[in-house]
Amino acid sequence: MKSERLKKELTKLNAKRTKLSEFLSKQNKNTLSATQRELLKEQKQVMAKYAKVLKLRIKDLEAKNDD
């Protein structure tokens, strides 16, 4: 089922977001340049937005299946 595939994708995405958060929290100003740090933060924000979209798609698919 499509919603199962999306749930797996969401799980993987959340794992990647967690790893990225942990990575960013361990970095100091000398490890990454300001540009790199900003790009990674931006990537984290985009991943969060995509996670929201996936959750909505899953919810929508499950609602259609209930009909």
PDBQT receptor file of N, H, CA, C and O in Angstrom, charges set to zero:
ATOM      1  N   MET A   1       0.829  -1.173   0.000  1.00  0.00    +0.000 N 
ATOM      2  CA  MET A   1       0.000   0.000   0.000  1.00  0.00    +0.000 C 
ATOM      3  C   MET A   1       0.886   1.253   0.000  1.00  0.00    +0.000 C 
ATOM      4  O   MET A   1       1.971   1.269   0.581  1.00  0.00    +0.000 OA
ATOM      5  N   LYS A   2       0.396   2.285  -0.658  1.00  0.00    +0.000 N 
ATOM      6  H   LYS A   2      -0.485   2.273  -1.130  1.00  0.00    +0.000 HD
ATOM      7  CA  LYS A   2       1.190   3.507  -0.817  1.00  0.00    +0.000 C 
ATOM      8  C   LYS A   2       1.470   4.190   0.521  1.00  0.00    +0.000 C 
ATOM      9  O   LYS A   2       2.554   4.739   0.725  1.00  0.00    +0.000 OA
ATOM     10  N   SER A   3       0.494   4.158   1.435  1.00  0.00    +0.000 N 
ATOM     11  H   SER A   3      -0.386   3.712   1.269  1.00  0.00    +0.000 HD
ATOM     12  CA  SER A   3       0.709   4.833   2.718  1.00  0.00    +0.000 C 
ATOM     13  C   SER A   3       1.803   4.133   3.527  1.00  0.00    +0.000 C 
ATOM     14  O   SER A   3       2.518   4.779   4.293  1.00  0.00    +0.000 OA
ATOM     15  N   GLU A   4       1.931   2.821   3.361  1.00  0.00    +0.000 N 
ATOM     16  H   GLU A   4       1.350   2.296   2.739  1.00  0.00    +0.000 HD
ATOM     17  CA  GLU A   4       3.001   2.089   4.063  1.00  0.00    +0.000 C 
ATOM     18  C   GLU A   4       4.375   2.528   3.553  1.00  0.00    +0.000 C 
ATOM     19  O   GLU A   4       5.319   2.687   4.327  1.00  0.00    +0.000 OA
ATOM     20  N   ARG A   5       4.465   2.717   2.256  1.00  0.00    +0.000 N 
ATOM     21  H   ARG A   5       3.698   2.589   1.627  1.00  0.00    +0.000 HD
ATOM     22  CA  ARG A   5       5.730   3.176   1.660  1.00  0.00    +0.000 C 
ATOM     23  C   ARG A   5       6.074   4.577   2.154  1.00  0.00    +0.000 C 
ATOM     24  O   ARG A   5       7.231   4.878   2.446  1.00  0.00    +0.000 OA
ATOM     25  N   LEU A   6       5.055   5.428   2.242  1.00  0.00    +0.000 N 
ATOM     26  H   LEU A   6       4.115   5.183   2.005  1.00  0.00    +0.000 HD
ATOM     27  CA  LEU A   6       5.278   6.784   2.732  1.00  0.00    +0.000 C 
ATOM     28  C   LEU A   6       5.668   6.778   4.208  1.00  0.00    +0.000 C 
ATOM     29  O   LEU A   6       6.490   7.591   4.632  1.00  0.00    +0.000 OA
ATOM     30  N   LYS A   7       5.094   5.883   4.985  1.00  0.00    +0.000 N 
ATOM     31  H   LYS A   7       4.426   5.223   4.641  1.00  0.00    +0.000 HD
ATOM     32  CA  LYS A   7       5.455   5.780   6.405  1.00  0.00    +0.000 C 
ATOM     33  C   LYS A   7       6.919   5.370   6.557  1.00  0.00    +0.000 C 
ATOM     34  O   LYS A   7       7.626   5.887   7.422  1.00  0.00    +0.000 OA
ATOM     35  N   LYS A   8       7.371   4.437   5.713  1.00  0.00    +0.000 N 
ATOM     36  H   LYS A   8       6.796   4.017   5.011  1.00  0.00    +0.000 HD
ATOM     37  CA  LYS A   8       8.775   4.030   5.755  1.00  0.00    +0.000 C 
ATOM     38  C   LYS A   8       9.677   5.203   5.387  1.00  0.00    +0.000 C 
ATOM     39  O   LYS A   8      10.709   5.425   6.020  1.00  0.00    +0.000 OA
ATOM     40  N   GLU A   9       9.281   5.949   4.362  1.00  0.00    +0.000 N 
ATOM     41  H   GLU A   9       8.443   5.768   3.847  1.00  0.00    +0.000 HD
ATOM     42  CA  GLU A   9      10.064   7.109   3.938  1.00  0.00    +0.000 C 
ATOM     43  C   GLU A   9      10.124   8.148   5.061  1.00  0.00    +0.000 C 
ATOM     44  O   GLU A   9      11.169   8.754   5.300  1.00  0.00    +0.000 OA
ATOM     45  N   LEU A  10       8.991   8.348   5.748  1.00  0.00    +0.000 N 
ATOM     46  H   LEU A  10       8.142   7.855   5.554  1.00  0.00    +0.000 HD
ATOM     47  CA  LEU A  10       8.945   9.298   6.861  1.00  0.00    +0.000 C 
ATOM     48  C   LEU A  10       9.846   8.844   8.004  1.00  0.00    +0.000 C 
ATOM     49  O   LEU A  10      10.529   9.662   8.621  1.00  0.00    +0.000 OA
ATOM     50  N   THR A  11       9.850   7.562   8.283  1.00  0.00    +0.000 N 
ATOM     51  H   THR A  11       9.296   6.897   7.782  1.00  0.00    +0.000 HD
ATOM     52  CA  THR A  11      10.713   7.025   9.336  1.00  0.00    +0.000 C 
ATOM     53  C   THR A  11      12.180   7.262   9.011  1.00  0.00    +0.000 C 
ATOM     54  O   THR A  11      12.953   7.686   9.869  1.00  0.00    +0.000 OA
ATOM     55  N   LYS A  12      12.559   6.985   7.767  1.00  0.00    +0.000 N 
ATOM     56  H   LYS A  12      11.931   6.640   7.069  1.00  0.00    +0.000 HD
ATOM     57  CA  LYS A  12      13.945   7.209   7.343  1.00  0.00    +0.000 C 
ATOM     58  C   LYS A  12      14.306   8.690   7.406  1.00  0.00    +0.000 C 
ATOM     59  O   LYS A  12      15.402   9.052   7.834  1.00  0.00    +0.000 OA
ATOM     60  N   LEU A  13      13.381   9.537   6.978  1.00  0.00    +0.000 N 
ATOM     61  H   LEU A  13      12.490   9.242   6.631  1.00  0.00    +0.000 HD
ATOM     62  CA  LEU A  13      13.619  10.975   6.998  1.00  0.00    +0.000 C 
ATOM     63  C   LEU A  13      13.809  11.468   8.431  1.00  0.00    +0.000 C 
ATOM     64  O   LEU A  13      14.705  12.268   8.697  1.00  0.00    +0.000 OA
ATOM     65  N   ASN A  14      12.976  10.997   9.348  1.00  0.00    +0.000 N 
ATOM     66  H   ASN A  14      12.248  10.347   9.132  1.00  0.00    +0.000 HD
ATOM     67  CA  ASN A  14      13.114  11.409  10.749  1.00  0.00    +0.000 C 
ATOM     68  C   ASN A  14      14.444  10.961  11.331  1.00  0.00    +0.000 C 
ATOM     69  O   ASN A  14      15.045  11.681  12.129  1.00  0.00    +0.000 OA
ATOM     70  N   ALA A  15      14.906   9.787  10.942  1.00  0.00    +0.000 N 
ATOM     71  H   ALA A  15      14.418   9.203  10.294  1.00  0.00    +0.000 HD
ATOM     72  CA  ALA A  15      16.212   9.306  11.411  1.00  0.00    +0.000 C 
ATOM     73  C   ALA A  15      17.331  10.217  10.895  1.00  0.00    +0.000 C 
ATOM     74  O   ALA A  15      18.258  10.548  11.633  1.00  0.00    +0.000 OA
ATOM     75  N   LYS A  16      17.239  10.613   9.640  1.00  0.00    +0.000 N 
ATOM     76  H   LYS A  16      16.486  10.344   9.040  1.00  0.00    +0.000 HD
ATOM     77  CA  LYS A  16      18.242  11.510   9.061  1.00  0.00    +0.000 C 
ATOM     78  C   LYS A  16      18.203  12.881   9.728  1.00  0.00    +0.000 C 
ATOM     79  O   LYS A  16      19.244  13.492   9.969  1.00  0.00    +0.000 OA
ATOM     80  N   ARG A  17      16.992  13.362  10.025  1.00  0.00    +0.000 N 
ATOM     81  H   ARG A  17      16.146  12.866   9.829  1.00  0.00    +0.000 HD
ATOM     82  CA  ARG A  17      16.868  14.652  10.718  1.00  0.00    +0.000 C 
ATOM     83  C   ARG A  17      17.506  14.590  12.091  1.00  0.00    +0.000 C 
ATOM     84  O   ARG A  17      18.179  15.531  12.511  1.00  0.00    +0.000 OA
ATOM     85  N   THR A  18      17.297  13.491  12.788  1.00  0.00    +0.000 N 
ATOM     86  H   THR A  18      16.750  12.726  12.446  1.00  0.00    +0.000 HD
ATOM     87  CA  THR A  18      17.886  13.328  14.113  1.00  0.00    +0.000 C 
ATOM     88  C   THR A  18      19.405  13.325  14.039  1.00  0.00    +0.000 C 
ATOM     89  O   THR A  18      20.075  13.986  14.833  1.00  0.00    +0.000 OA
ATOM     90  N   LYS A  19      19.944  12.575  13.080  1.00  0.00    +0.000 N 
ATOM     91  H   LYS A  19      19.400  12.039  12.436  1.00  0.00    +0.000 HD
ATOM     92  CA  LYS A  19      21.401  12.525  12.911  1.00  0.00    +0.000 C 
ATOM     93  C   LYS A  19      21.965  13.908  12.582  1.00  0.00    +0.000 C 
ATOM     94  O   LYS A  19      23.010  14.301  13.101  1.00  0.00    +0.000 OA
ATOM     95  N   LEU A  20      21.271  14.632  11.727  1.00  0.00    +0.000 N 
ATOM     96  H   LEU A  20      20.422  14.313  11.306  1.00  0.00    +0.000 HD
ATOM     97  CA  LEU A  20      21.724  15.970  11.356  1.00  0.00    +0.000 C 
ATOM     98  C   LEU A  20      21.682  16.900  12.567  1.00  0.00    +0.000 C 
ATOM     99  O   LEU A  20      22.599  17.698  12.764  1.00  0.00    +0.000 OA
ATOM    100  N   SER A  21      20.646  16.806  13.366  1.00  0.00    +0.000 N 
ATOM    101  H   SER A  21      19.902  16.158  13.207  1.00  0.00    +0.000 HD
ATOM    102  CA  SER A  21      20.547  17.635  14.573  1.00  0.00    +0.000 C 
ATOM    103  C   SER A  21      21.683  17.337  15.535  1.00  0.00    +0.000 C 
ATOM    104  O   SER A  21      22.302  18.247  16.086  1.00  0.00    +0.000 OA
ATOM    105  N   GLU A  22      21.950  16.059  15.730  1.00  0.00    +0.000 N 
ATOM    106  H   GLU A  22      21.447  15.319  15.282  1.00  0.00    +0.000 HD
ATOM    107  CA  GLU A  22      23.044  15.660  16.620  1.00  0.00    +0.000 C 
ATOM    108  C   GLU A  22      24.383  16.153  16.087  1.00  0.00    +0.000 C 
ATOM    109  O   GLU A  22      25.221  16.638  16.847  1.00  0.00    +0.000 OA
ATOM    110  N   PHE A  23      24.577  16.028  14.784  1.00  0.00    +0.000 N 
ATOM    111  H   PHE A  23      23.896  15.635  14.167  1.00  0.00    +0.000 HD
ATOM    112  CA  PHE A  23      25.814  16.492  14.156  1.00  0.00    +0.000 C 
ATOM    113  C   PHE A  23      25.995  17.985  14.361  1.00  0.00    +0.000 C 
ATOM    114  O   PHE A  23      27.074  18.441  14.739  1.00  0.00    +0.000 OA
ATOM    115  N   LEU A  24      24.928  18.750  14.108  1.00  0.00    +0.000 N 
ATOM    116  H   LEU A  24      24.052  18.379  13.801  1.00  0.00    +0.000 HD
ATOM    117  CA  LEU A  24      25.004  20.201  14.252  1.00  0.00    +0.000 C 
ATOM    118  C   LEU A  24      25.263  20.610  15.696  1.00  0.00    +0.000 C 
ATOM    119  O   LEU A  24      25.985  21.574  15.950  1.00  0.00    +0.000 OA
ATOM    120  N   SER A  25      24.683  19.891  16.630  1.00  0.00    +0.000 N 
ATOM    121  H   SER A  25      24.096  19.108  16.423  1.00  0.00    +0.000 HD
ATOM    122  CA  SER A  25      24.875  20.261  18.037  1.00  0.00    +0.000 C 
ATOM    123  C   SER A  25      26.302  19.990  18.509  1.00  0.00    +0.000 C 
ATOM    124  O   SER A  25      26.770  20.627  19.453  1.00  0.00    +0.000 OA
ATOM    125  N   LYS A  26      26.996  19.055  17.867  1.00  0.00    +0.000 N 
ATOM    126  H   LYS A  26      26.616  18.537  17.101  1.00  0.00    +0.000 HD
ATOM    127  CA  LYS A  26      28.363  18.713  18.264  1.00  0.00    +0.000 C 
ATOM    128  C   LYS A  26      29.415  19.613  17.615  1.00  0.00    +0.000 C 
ATOM    129  O   LYS A  26      30.570  19.629  18.042  1.00  0.00    +0.000 OA
ATOM    130  N   GLN A  27      29.026  20.347  16.603  1.00  0.00    +0.000 N 
ATOM    131  H   GLN A  27      28.088  20.334  16.255  1.00  0.00    +0.000 HD
ATOM    132  CA  GLN A  27      29.992  21.165  15.864  1.00  0.00    +0.000 C 
ATOM    133  C   GLN A  27      30.239  22.483  16.583  1.00  0.00    +0.000 C 
ATOM    134  O   GLN A  27      29.325  23.082  17.149  1.00  0.00    +0.000 OA
ATOM    135  N   ASN A  28      31.478  22.918  16.549  1.00  0.00    +0.000 N 
ATOM    136  H   ASN A  28      32.221  22.431  16.089  1.00  0.00    +0.000 HD
ATOM    137  CA  ASN A  28      31.784  24.248  17.069  1.00  0.00    +0.000 C 
ATOM    138  C   ASN A  28      32.121  25.162  15.899  1.00  0.00    +0.000 C 
ATOM    139  O   ASN A  28      32.129  24.731  14.746  1.00  0.00    +0.000 OA
ATOM    140  N   LYS A  29      32.392  26.397  16.197  1.00  0.00    +0.000 N 
ATOM    141  H   LYS A  29      32.385  26.746  17.134  1.00  0.00    +0.000 HD
ATOM    142  CA  LYS A  29      32.616  27.374  15.130  1.00  0.00    +0.000 C 
ATOM    143  C   LYS A  29      33.856  27.079  14.303  1.00  0.00    +0.000 C 
ATOM    144  O   LYS A  29      33.947  27.521  13.158  1.00  0.00    +0.000 OA
ATOM    145  N   ASN A  30      34.802  26.350  14.849  1.00  0.00    +0.000 N 
ATOM    146  H   ASN A  30      34.728  25.991  15.779  1.00  0.00    +0.000 HD
ATOM    147  CA  ASN A  30      36.030  26.041  14.114  1.00  0.00    +0.000 C 
ATOM    148  C   ASN A  30      35.865  24.836  13.185  1.00  0.00    +0.000 C 
ATOM    149  O   ASN A  30      36.611  24.694  12.216  1.00  0.00    +0.000 OA
ATOM    150  N   THR A  31      34.904  23.982  13.471  1.00  0.00    +0.000 N 
ATOM    151  H   THR A  31      34.298  24.098  14.258  1.00  0.00    +0.000 HD
ATOM    152  CA  THR A  31      34.746  22.757  12.697  1.00  0.00    +0.000 C 
ATOM    153  C   THR A  31      34.114  23.018  11.332  1.00  0.00    +0.000 C 
ATOM    154  O   THR A  31      34.568  22.491  10.316  1.00  0.00    +0.000 OA
ATOM    155  N   LEU A  32      33.067  23.834  11.322  1.00  0.00    +0.000 N 
ATOM    156  H   LEU A  32      32.698  24.261  12.147  1.00  0.00    +0.000 HD
ATOM    157  CA  LEU A  32      32.363  24.141  10.080  1.00  0.00    +0.000 C 
ATOM    158  C   LEU A  32      32.436  25.640   9.813  1.00  0.00    +0.000 C 
ATOM    159  O   LEU A  32      32.458  26.455  10.736  1.00  0.00    +0.000 OA
ATOM    160  N   SER A  33      32.474  25.978   8.543  1.00  0.00    +0.000 N 
ATOM    161  H   SER A  33      32.456  25.317   7.794  1.00  0.00    +0.000 HD
ATOM    162  CA  SER A  33      32.403  27.402   8.216  1.00  0.00    +0.000 C 
ATOM    163  C   SER A  33      30.971  27.878   8.451  1.00  0.00    +0.000 C 
ATOM    164  O   SER A  33      30.043  27.075   8.546  1.00  0.00    +0.000 OA
ATOM    165  N   ALA A  34      30.813  29.175   8.542  1.00  0.00    +0.000 N 
ATOM    166  H   ALA A  34      31.567  29.827   8.465  1.00  0.00    +0.000 HD
ATOM    167  CA  ALA A  34      29.473  29.736   8.754  1.00  0.00    +0.000 C 
ATOM    168  C   ALA A  34      28.537  29.355   7.615  1.00  0.00    +0.000 C 
ATOM    169  O   ALA A  34      27.358  29.079   7.838  1.00  0.00    +0.000 OA
ATOM    170  N   THR A  35      29.062  29.340   6.407  1.00  0.00    +0.000 N 
ATOM    171  H   THR A  35      30.019  29.564   6.227  1.00  0.00    +0.000 HD
ATOM    172  CA  THR A  35      28.262  28.981   5.240  1.00  0.00    +0.000 C 
ATOM    173  C   THR A  35      27.805  27.525   5.327  1.00  0.00    +0.000 C 
ATOM    174  O   THR A  35      26.636  27.222   5.088  1.00  0.00    +0.000 OA
ATOM    175  N   GLN A  36      28.716  26.638   5.665  1.00  0.00    +0.000 N 
ATOM    176  H   GLN A  36      29.666  26.884   5.859  1.00  0.00    +0.000 HD
ATOM    177  CA  GLN A  36      28.355  25.223   5.792  1.00  0.00    +0.000 C 
ATOM    178  C   GLN A  36      27.291  25.018   6.864  1.00  0.00    +0.000 C 
ATOM    179  O   GLN A  36      26.335  24.268   6.669  1.00  0.00    +0.000 OA
ATOM    180  N   ARG A  37      27.467  25.693   7.995  1.00  0.00    +0.000 N 
ATOM    181  H   ARG A  37      28.244  26.303   8.153  1.00  0.00    +0.000 HD
ATOM    182  CA  ARG A  37      26.526  25.559   9.097  1.00  0.00    +0.000 C 
ATOM    183  C   ARG A  37      25.137  26.057   8.676  1.00  0.00    +0.000 C 
ATOM    184  O   ARG A  37      24.126  25.427   8.986  1.00  0.00    +0.000 OA
ATOM    185  N   GLU A  38      25.098  27.183   7.973  1.00  0.00    +0.000 N 
ATOM    186  H   GLU A  38      25.920  27.695   7.721  1.00  0.00    +0.000 HD
ATOM    187  CA  GLU A  38      23.826  27.739   7.512  1.00  0.00    +0.000 C 
ATOM    188  C   GLU A  38      23.149  26.811   6.504  1.00  0.00    +0.000 C 
ATOM    189  O   GLU A  38      21.934  26.618   6.542  1.00  0.00    +0.000 OA
ATOM    190  N   LEU A  39      23.945  26.243   5.608  1.00  0.00    +0.000 N 
ATOM    191  H   LEU A  39      24.932  26.400   5.577  1.00  0.00    +0.000 HD
ATOM    192  CA  LEU A  39      23.379  25.314   4.626  1.00  0.00    +0.000 C 
ATOM    193  C   LEU A  39      22.799  24.077   5.290  1.00  0.00    +0.000 C 
ATOM    194  O   LEU A  39      21.741  23.590   4.890  1.00  0.00    +0.000 OA
ATOM    195  N   LEU A  40      23.484  23.571   6.295  1.00  0.00    +0.000 N 
ATOM    196  H   LEU A  40      24.343  23.966   6.620  1.00  0.00    +0.000 HD
ATOM    197  CA  LEU A  40      22.983  22.396   7.007  1.00  0.00    +0.000 C 
ATOM    198  C   LEU A  40      21.712  22.718   7.799  1.00  0.00    +0.000 C 
ATOM    199  O   LEU A  40      20.792  21.903   7.872  1.00  0.00    +0.000 OA
ATOM    200  N   LYS A  41      21.673  23.907   8.385  1.00  0.00    +0.000 N 
ATOM    201  H   LYS A  41      22.420  24.570   8.326  1.00  0.00    +0.000 HD
ATOM    202  CA  LYS A  41      20.459  24.324   9.093  1.00  0.00    +0.000 C 
ATOM    203  C   LYS A  41      19.296  24.468   8.124  1.00  0.00    +0.000 C 
ATOM    204  O   LYS A  41      18.165  24.089   8.431  1.00  0.00    +0.000 OA
ATOM    205  N   GLU A  42      19.588  25.020   6.952  1.00  0.00    +0.000 N 
ATOM    206  H   GLU A  42      20.506  25.328   6.703  1.00  0.00    +0.000 HD
ATOM    207  CA  GLU A  42      18.563  25.168   5.925  1.00  0.00    +0.000 C 
ATOM    208  C   GLU A  42      18.075  23.797   5.464  1.00  0.00    +0.000 C 
ATOM    209  O   GLU A  42      16.876  23.597   5.267  1.00  0.00    +0.000 OA
ATOM    210  N   GLN A  43      18.995  22.860   5.294  1.00  0.00    +0.000 N 
ATOM    211  H   GLN A  43      19.968  23.023   5.454  1.00  0.00    +0.000 HD
ATOM    212  CA  GLN A  43      18.632  21.508   4.892  1.00  0.00    +0.000 C 
ATOM    213  C   GLN A  43      17.728  20.870   5.949  1.00  0.00    +0.000 C 
ATOM    214  O   GLN A  43      16.767  20.179   5.612  1.00  0.00    +0.000 OA
ATOM    215  N   LYS A  44      18.035  21.100   7.209  1.00  0.00    +0.000 N 
ATOM    216  H   LYS A  44      18.817  21.661   7.483  1.00  0.00    +0.000 HD
ATOM    217  CA  LYS A  44      17.229  20.562   8.301  1.00  0.00    +0.000 C 
ATOM    218  C   LYS A  44      15.805  21.125   8.248  1.00  0.00    +0.000 C 
ATOM    219  O   LYS A  44      14.837  20.401   8.476  1.00  0.00    +0.000 OA
ATOM    220  N   GLN A  45      15.686  22.419   7.948  1.00  0.00    +0.000 N 
ATOM    221  H   GLN A  45      16.473  23.007   7.763  1.00  0.00    +0.000 HD
ATOM    222  CA  GLN A  45      14.366  23.037   7.839  1.00  0.00    +0.000 C 
ATOM    223  C   GLN A  45      13.565  22.458   6.674  1.00  0.00    +0.000 C 
ATOM    224  O   GLN A  45      12.363  22.219   6.793  1.00  0.00    +0.000 OA
ATOM    225  N   VAL A  46      14.236  22.238   5.563  1.00  0.00    +0.000 N 
ATOM    226  H   VAL A  46      15.212  22.432   5.466  1.00  0.00    +0.000 HD
ATOM    227  CA  VAL A  46      13.569  21.659   4.394  1.00  0.00    +0.000 C 
ATOM    228  C   VAL A  46      13.108  20.235   4.704  1.00  0.00    +0.000 C 
ATOM    229  O   VAL A  46      12.018  19.826   4.304  1.00  0.00    +0.000 OA
ATOM    230  N   MET A  47      13.935  19.495   5.410  1.00  0.00    +0.000 N 
ATOM    231  H   MET A  47      14.820  19.827   5.736  1.00  0.00    +0.000 HD
ATOM    232  CA  MET A  47      13.559  18.132   5.786  1.00  0.00    +0.000 C 
ATOM    233  C   MET A  47      12.329  18.147   6.705  1.00  0.00    +0.000 C 
ATOM    234  O   MET A  47      11.462  17.280   6.597  1.00  0.00    +0.000 OA
ATOM    235  N   ALA A  48      12.257  19.114   7.590  1.00  0.00    +0.000 N 
ATOM    236  H   ALA A  48      12.962  19.819   7.678  1.00  0.00    +0.000 HD
ATOM    237  CA  ALA A  48      11.103  19.223   8.490  1.00  0.00    +0.000 C 
ATOM    238  C   ALA A  48       9.832  19.527   7.695  1.00  0.00    +0.000 C 
ATOM    239  O   ALA A  48       8.771  18.967   7.968  1.00  0.00    +0.000 OA
ATOM    240  N   LYS A  49       9.950  20.415   6.713  1.00  0.00    +0.000 N 
ATOM    241  H   LYS A  49      10.812  20.870   6.491  1.00  0.00    +0.000 HD
ATOM    242  CA  LYS A  49       8.793  20.732   5.871  1.00  0.00    +0.000 C 
ATOM    243  C   LYS A  49       8.352  19.511   5.075  1.00  0.00    +0.000 C 
ATOM    244  O   LYS A  49       7.154  19.256   4.945  1.00  0.00    +0.000 OA
ATOM    245  N   TYR A  50       9.299  18.764   4.546  1.00  0.00    +0.000 N 
ATOM    246  H   TYR A  50      10.272  18.972   4.652  1.00  0.00    +0.000 HD
ATOM    247  CA  TYR A  50       8.968  17.561   3.784  1.00  0.00    +0.000 C 
ATOM    248  C   TYR A  50       8.317  16.521   4.687  1.00  0.00    +0.000 C 
ATOM    249  O   TYR A  50       7.403  15.815   4.262  1.00  0.00    +0.000 OA
ATOM    250  N   ALA A  51       8.780  16.424   5.924  1.00  0.00    +0.000 N 
ATOM    251  H   ALA A  51       9.523  16.998   6.269  1.00  0.00    +0.000 HD
ATOM    252  CA  ALA A  51       8.171  15.482   6.874  1.00  0.00    +0.000 C 
ATOM    253  C   ALA A  51       6.705  15.850   7.110  1.00  0.00    +0.000 C 
ATOM    254  O   ALA A  51       5.851  14.968   7.198  1.00  0.00    +0.000 OA
ATOM    255  N   LYS A  52       6.414  17.148   7.212  1.00  0.00    +0.000 N 
ATOM    256  H   LYS A  52       7.108  17.864   7.141  1.00  0.00    +0.000 HD
ATOM    257  CA  LYS A  52       5.021  17.582   7.389  1.00  0.00    +0.000 C 
ATOM    258  C   LYS A  52       4.173  17.184   6.187  1.00  0.00    +0.000 C 
ATOM    259  O   LYS A  52       3.043  16.722   6.338  1.00  0.00    +0.000 OA
ATOM    260  N   VAL A  53       4.729  17.369   4.993  1.00  0.00    +0.000 N 
ATOM    261  H   VAL A  53       5.648  17.744   4.870  1.00  0.00    +0.000 HD
ATOM    262  CA  VAL A  53       4.010  17.009   3.772  1.00  0.00    +0.000 C 
ATOM    263  C   VAL A  53       3.734  15.508   3.745  1.00  0.00    +0.000 C 
ATOM    264  O   VAL A  53       2.632  15.082   3.401  1.00  0.00    +0.000 OA
ATOM    265  N   LEU A  54       4.733  14.713   4.106  1.00  0.00    +0.000 N 
ATOM    266  H   LEU A  54       5.628  15.060   4.385  1.00  0.00    +0.000 HD
ATOM    267  CA  LEU A  54       4.539  13.264   4.131  1.00  0.00    +0.000 C 
ATOM    268  C   LEU A  54       3.445  12.872   5.114  1.00  0.00    +0.000 C 
ATOM    269  O   LEU A  54       2.607  12.026   4.803  1.00  0.00    +0.000 OA
ATOM    270  N   LYS A  55       3.445  13.479   6.295  1.00  0.00    +0.000 N 
ATOM    271  H   LYS A  55       4.126  14.166   6.548  1.00  0.00    +0.000 HD
ATOM    272  CA  LYS A  55       2.415  13.176   7.293  1.00  0.00    +0.000 C 
ATOM    273  C   LYS A  55       1.027  13.496   6.757  1.00  0.00    +0.000 C 
ATOM    274  O   LYS A  55       0.086  12.727   6.959  1.00  0.00    +0.000 OA
ATOM    275  N   LEU A  56       0.899  14.629   6.076  1.00  0.00    +0.000 N 
ATOM    276  H   LEU A  56       1.662  15.254   5.912  1.00  0.00    +0.000 HD
ATOM    277  CA  LEU A  56      -0.391  15.004   5.512  1.00  0.00    +0.000 C 
ATOM    278  C   LEU A  56      -0.819  14.039   4.405  1.00  0.00    +0.000 C 
ATOM    279  O   LEU A  56      -1.991  13.673   4.315  1.00  0.00    +0.000 OA
ATOM    280  N   ARG A  57       0.119  13.636   3.577  1.00  0.00    +0.000 N 
ATOM    281  H   ARG A  57       1.071  13.934   3.651  1.00  0.00    +0.000 HD
ATOM    282  CA  ARG A  57      -0.207  12.683   2.498  1.00  0.00    +0.000 C 
ATOM    283  C   ARG A  57      -0.645  11.346   3.071  1.00  0.00    +0.000 C 
ATOM    284  O   ARG A  57      -1.595  10.735   2.579  1.00  0.00    +0.000 OA
ATOM    285  N   ILE A  58       0.048  10.889   4.114  1.00  0.00    +0.000 N 
ATOM    286  H   ILE A  58       0.820  11.385   4.513  1.00  0.00    +0.000 HD
ATOM    287  CA  ILE A  58      -0.314   9.623   4.759  1.00  0.00    +0.000 C 
ATOM    288  C   ILE A  58      -1.718   9.725   5.343  1.00  0.00    +0.000 C 
ATOM    289  O   ILE A  58      -2.542   8.826   5.171  1.00  0.00    +0.000 OA
ATOM    290  N   LYS A  59      -1.978  10.829   6.033  1.00  0.00    +0.000 N 
ATOM    291  H   LYS A  59      -1.309  11.559   6.172  1.00  0.00    +0.000 HD
ATOM    292  CA  LYS A  59      -3.292  11.040   6.633  1.00  0.00    +0.000 C 
ATOM    293  C   LYS A  59      -4.379  11.056   5.578  1.00  0.00    +0.000 C 
ATOM    294  O   LYS A  59      -5.446  10.470   5.766  1.00  0.00    +0.000 OA
ATOM    295  N   ASP A  60      -4.109  11.729   4.462  1.00  0.00    +0.000 N 
ATOM    296  H   ASP A  60      -3.242  12.204   4.309  1.00  0.00    +0.000 HD
ATOM    297  CA  ASP A  60      -5.068  11.812   3.362  1.00  0.00    +0.000 C 
ATOM    298  C   ASP A  60      -5.333  10.448   2.741  1.00  0.00    +0.000 C 
ATOM    299  O   ASP A  60      -6.480  10.091   2.475  1.00  0.00    +0.000 OA
ATOM    300  N   LEU A  61      -4.267   9.688   2.513  1.00  0.00    +0.000 N 
ATOM    301  H   LEU A  61      -3.334   9.978   2.729  1.00  0.00    +0.000 HD
ATOM    302  CA  LEU A  61      -4.434   8.348   1.934  1.00  0.00    +0.000 C 
ATOM    303  C   LEU A  61      -5.219   7.433   2.854  1.00  0.00    +0.000 C 
ATOM    304  O   LEU A  61      -6.076   6.674   2.401  1.00  0.00    +0.000 OA
ATOM    305  N   GLU A  62      -4.928   7.505   4.152  1.00  0.00    +0.000 N 
ATOM    306  H   GLU A  62      -4.232   8.122   4.520  1.00  0.00    +0.000 HD
ATOM    307  CA  GLU A  62      -5.644   6.663   5.096  1.00  0.00    +0.000 C 
ATOM    308  C   GLU A  62      -7.111   7.058   5.194  1.00  0.00    +0.000 C 
ATOM    309  O   GLU A  62      -7.971   6.200   5.389  1.00  0.00    +0.000 OA
ATOM    310  N   ALA A  63      -7.405   8.353   5.060  1.00  0.00    +0.000 N 
ATOM    311  H   ALA A  63      -6.705   9.050   4.901  1.00  0.00    +0.000 HD
ATOM    312  CA  ALA A  63      -8.785   8.819   5.078  1.00  0.00    +0.000 C 
ATOM    313  C   ALA A  63      -9.534   8.312   3.855  1.00  0.00    +0.000 C 
ATOM    314  O   ALA A  63     -10.703   7.935   3.944  1.00  0.00    +0.000 OA
ATOM    315  N   LYS A  64      -8.853   8.306   2.712  1.00  0.00    +0.000 N 
ATOM    316  H   LYS A  64      -7.904   8.612   2.640  1.00  0.00    +0.000 HD
ATOM    317  CA  LYS A  64      -9.487   7.798   1.480  1.00  0.00    +0.000 C 
ATOM    318  C   LYS A  64      -9.750   6.300   1.592  1.00  0.00    +0.000 C 
ATOM    319  O   LYS A  64     -10.759   5.808   1.086  1.00  0.00    +0.000 OA
ATOM    320  N   ASN A  65      -8.860   5.583   2.243  1.00  0.00    +0.000 N 
ATOM    321  H   ASN A  65      -8.041   5.983   2.653  1.00  0.00    +0.000 HD
ATOM    322  CA  ASN A  65      -9.043   4.138   2.405  1.00  0.00    +0.000 C 
ATOM    323  C   ASN A  65     -10.189   3.816   3.356  1.00  0.00    +0.000 C 
ATOM    324  O   ASN A  65     -10.813   2.762   3.242  1.00  0.00    +0.000 OA
ATOM    325  N   ASP A  66     -10.468   4.719   4.292  1.00  0.00    +0.000 N 
ATOM    326  H   ASP A  66      -9.961   5.575   4.385  1.00  0.00    +0.000 HD
ATOM    327  CA  ASP A  66     -11.555   4.504   5.225  1.00  0.00    +0.000 C 
ATOM    328  C   ASP A  66     -12.925   4.685   4.572  1.00  0.00    +0.000 C 
ATOM    329  O   ASP A  66     -13.928   4.153   5.048  1.00  0.00    +0.000 OA
ATOM    330  N   ASP A  67     -12.950   5.448   3.472  1.00  0.00    +0.000 N 
ATOM    331  H   ASP A  67     -12.135   5.880   3.086  1.00  0.00    +0.000 HD
ATOM    332  CA  ASP A  67     -14.226   5.707   2.786  1.00  0.00    +0.000 C 
ATOM    333  C   ASP A  67     -14.806   4.503   2.147  1.00  0.00    +0.000 C 
ATOM    334  O   ASP A  67     -15.874   4.580   1.539  1.00  0.00    +0.000 OA
TER     335      ASP A  67
